[in-house]
Amino acid sequence: MSDASRENVDSGEKLSSSRVVTLVVSDDHEQETAVRSTLENAPEPLDVLVTDIDTLAEYADDAVDCLVCLGRLLDEHRDALEAITEHAPSLPVICWGMPERLGLETALEAGITDYVRSPQTDDQRRIAARRVHAHGNRYQATRAAATYRSIFERLPDAVVVHDATGDYERANERATELLGYDRSTLLEKSVSEIELTTDAAALESQLTRCDPGETIVVTGRNQRADGDVFPVRVNIRRLEADPDRFIASIQEITELKARERELERNLDLLEKMEELTNAGGWEVDYERETVRWTGGTRRLVGVDAAYEPTLETTLQFFHPDDRPRLESAVKTAIVDGEPFDEQFRLVTVDDRVRHVRVRGDPYQVNGYTTRVRGSIWDITDRKAAEDELRQREAHLSQAQSVAELGSWYKEIATDVIHWSDEVYEIYGIEKRTGPIDHAFFMEHVHPDDRELVNRKWDAAKRGDRYDVEHRIITGDGETKWVRQKAKIEFDDGLPTDATGVVQDVTDRKAYERRLEAQNEQLDVLNRIIRHDLRNQLNVIDGYAAVLEEHSDATAPLATEIRTVTEDLLEMAEEIRTANRLLVEGDDYHRVDVEAIVEAAMASVRDEYDTFTCACSIDDGLWVRGTNALEIALEQIVENAIEHNDAATPRVEISAEHCSETDTVSIRIADNGPGIPDSERELLTGTRERSQIEHSSGLGLWVVNWIVSSVEGTLGFETDDDGTVVTLELPSATDRPHTKPGEPSRR
């Protein structure tokens, strides 16, 4: 069997029954009709197309299997044959009828593939059609063989063809590169000369047991031409059309083996970490109704590796009073897709009660929760320590409250300060979850007294007494007089730490300072988010990416980790943007309304393409504001698109001047479901904010802050047609001679 025939059989082509597309080139309608009738009425599957010399170039040569040209056409148009062979040099060209002037011999030498006399009888017509079909079939076979060889050579994996004894018959370029042989040398070898773990007899026995069309996967070790040995995984398929031959793809798995070893090391590290931290992991698969525990979880519960947990038995290991709360948390995760982080009491197999922290993250497919994965920590010792510390702090806090006296402790080398609750009470700010530093303390010292406080503190670090009275600005906005006294400890002449007290002397002006303190706290929080939190999230994302790439078993969990991490990073970026707008601000200038609308929409179009937008902006509209107005418009449009449940989100932007108020009104209308009443009331100030009432994100808050910062107002209207957001901005009546620079981009 020839290579071309074998390749076509391998690809499953049935040449005898395949349809042949035949293009008849003619300028005689009567002859064209006769030829077409002969071919279309033949039993062979023929599709007939008709053209003339002038329109021949319109047909792609890969869409036609055979050309039929009338002999008379060649006589009358001497350049016809040249045009035909130039258009499709590899296509078979059949001359239908004798070319009297050109001559048959000349036509054959010039490129005519075959000659068919004009058939007169039905038998002659069938024979003529059969010859056309045969030429077209052969051309299809040649083209398919060329395609097969091209694909075979360009496969990214090393691919070889060998017989049942392992002798190589074909090899693509990647195989020669992988094994280090030139093609001719490689084809002189057999599998047993390359594969080191299987001898020739064993290989032949294994191959002969393989059924035609069956694929087997084997692993082994191949040796390159330079003697280098490397692990491989080989997929071998016995050809159905030619059972004496096998096609095999060879994959070097050196990196895979290394990843498997790395995975084993990671699993061992995970086990050690769980042991050191008294923690474990778990997964509930609701599709398969299975429960999986890691070794750390089994250790906490007190069961061995042979124990198989179920949904029912897992719940029984928790304290009866905690089970309803656990069931509710899990149900919320399943129904709403919300993660949970709760503390429960775990009852071990030996009836010991342990306090544990349980976290669960749902994994959803098409909006349905299929699995919940999480972790469990033993926090019994921490719980006991927290209870004891809580009691001591309560006693100390009560004593300090009675005396209106607060205490503080400072590690001078690290600039870490710890305040008691009463100090926070005196300063009128919320208690922080962590320590503070000297800069934070000085932020609350009255500006006119900061030089005094710093001078006294520097002197105290040199050994002087620290006893100073100064003003502070409390978190409530009050100006208070306080007395600070401290004792500083020294080591080899260097100050190491200090213990001090704060006594409230007087109160002043509450409200203004509370706002300032909140701004200062926001600045500190932003620095933490911008540096520490973002850096740690990037580390988590990096490790999750490695785990996702290197382990199929944990890839879904790693993907979920990366998704949550990306959400947190995006939120951190929004917080950073909001803080920049509030803290850094921007210079006021005249702003071209049409320019910022165009710039905002350009940014939105870069991220979203499934929405429509219509703009109607009056000419010559200018407002007094900052470049941040572009960000406000972006946020409103993005919010209208992201929270839109219509098949195609629609946004309409209009702007006009209001002469009565000398303002410019910018209206952004959408066809979405609208902003919830509670969130709209929070943004407009008709409802007070609390710890349990908040908006769904920072976007509209950023808009509110930007509009407020330029002395504008923000309004919302919602009905069945959608939502209209209105920005009322102060008009800039004096137009500059030149437009200001392009609005800044985020």
Buried (B, 14 or more C-beta within 10 A) or exposed (E): EEEBBBBBBBEEBEBEEBBBBBBBBBBBEEBBEBBBEBBEEBEBEBBBBBBBBEEBEEBEBEEBBBBBBBBBBBBEBEEBBEBBBEBBEEBBBBBBBBBEEBBBEEBEEBBBBBBBEBBEEEEBBBBBBBBBBBBBBBBBBBBBBEEBBEEBEEEEBBBBBBBBBBBBBBBBBBBBEBBBBEBEEBBEBBBBBBBEEBEBEEBBEBBEEBEEEEBBEBEBEBBEBEEEEBBBBBBBBBBEBBBEBBBBBBBBBEEEBEBEEEBEEBBEEBBEEBEEEBBBBBBBBBEEEBBBBBBBBBBBBBBEEEEEBEEEEBBEBBBEEBBEBBEEBBEBBBEEBEBBEBEBBBBBEEEEEBBBBBBBBBBEEEEEBBBBBBBBBBBBEEBEEEEEEEEEEEEBBEEBBEEEBBBBBBBBEEBBBBBBBBBBBBBBBEEBEEBBBBEBBBBBBBEEBBEBBEEBBEEBBEEEEBEBBBBBBBBBBBBBBBBBBBEBEEEEEEBEBBEBBBBBBEBBBBEBBBEBBBEBBBBBBBEEBBEEBBEEBEEBBEBBBBBBEBBEEBBBBBBBBBBBBEEBBEBBBBBBBBBBBBEEEBEBBBBBBBBBBBBBBEBBEEEBEEBEBEEEBEEEBBBBBBBBBBBBBBBBBBBBBEBBEEEEBBBBBBBBBEEEEEBBBBBBBBBBBBBEEEBBBBBEEEBEEEEEEEBEBBBBBBBBBBBEBBEBBBBBBBEEEBBBBBBBBBBBEEEEEEEEEEBEEE
